[in-house]
Amino acid sequence: MSATLKNKINLARVPQHLAIIMDGNGRWAKKKGMLRTFGHQNAIKAVRSAIEGCNELNIPYLTLYAFSSENWKRPTEEVNFLMNLLFKTLTKELHTFQENNIRLRTIGSTQLLPAQAQAELNKVIDATKNNTKATLTLALSYGSQDEIIDAVKKICKEVVGNQKSIESISPEDFRNYLYTTELPDVDLMIRTSGELRISNFLLWQSAYAELHFTKVLWPDFRKKDLFKAVIDYQSRERRFGKTGEQLV
């Protein structure tokens, strides 16, 4: 089925930056009569499928909402499990990143992560820094409102220090103060599990993103689901404020 769907995709018009809100792990586990942690464990297969799918379509930037700033409010046992899973997964998947020429980077307050997770994260980031085919960004301890406030604070300091004038601040300039300064804006955002919101994820960067919501729970997400989202994306007219006639 994946191959059939892939044939429907115009490879010259794929999104350059795909962002995914990976939702539904807990509900997936509950349906099977298991603990939430079982859902997180099985979510790794979906992550792999998303990376492989982007690789096949030559989508250069993939950003995954792995752990939000609000997720720290979850039960301590679940948070500890997720941090341990992050550490183990990064250790295990380093060879995959190298084989597929993928660079890993992160956005968010990663200094809040446990020391072991931070160390492994930095190790993989350093090992893959020269990879050039694609960039995988993990949003960890990330909240878009925090990111925007941080950007405003940086600009205010420069204005107070006479390094920048208020008049010089533009949308193009502002984006250089965001965590994603190295990334293009989001073209397509996918959210799994049937929820219809973007939950404080890449708010500025997704101003003109196409949104695709699927009822598939994240642990069940596979390449075919990613391909369906891209097909949906390609069916839309992206006008960026212009009329349809102006695009012809």
Salt bridges, closest charged atoms under 4 A:
ASP23 OD2 - ARG27 NH2 3.09
ASP23 OD2 - ARG191 NH2 2.96
GLU56 OE1 - LYS6 NZ 3.40
GLU56 OE2 - LYS223 NZ 2.43
GLU78 OE1 - ARG36 NE 2.99
GLU78 OE2 - HIS40 NE2 2.79
GLU78 OE2 - ARG74 NH1 3.06
GLU93 OE2 - ARG48 NH2 2.87
GLU120 OE2 - LYS123 NZ 4.00
ASP126 OD1 - LYS129 NZ 3.14
ASP173 OD2 - LYS164 NZ 2.92
GLU182 OE1 - ARG103 NH1 3.07
GLU182 OE1 - ARG105 NE 3.80
ASP185 OD1 - ARG175 NH2 2.97
ASP187 OD1 - ARG238 NH1 3.15
GLU195 OE2 - ARG27 NH1 3.33
GLU195 OE1 - ARG197 NH1 2.95
GLU210 OE1 - ARG236 NH1 3.18
GLU210 OE2 - ARG238 NE 3.44
ASP225 OD1 - LYS224 NZ 3.45
ASP232 OD2 - HIS212 ND1 2.83
ASP232 OD2 - ARG236 NH2 2.56
GLU237 OE1 - ARG239 NH1 3.23
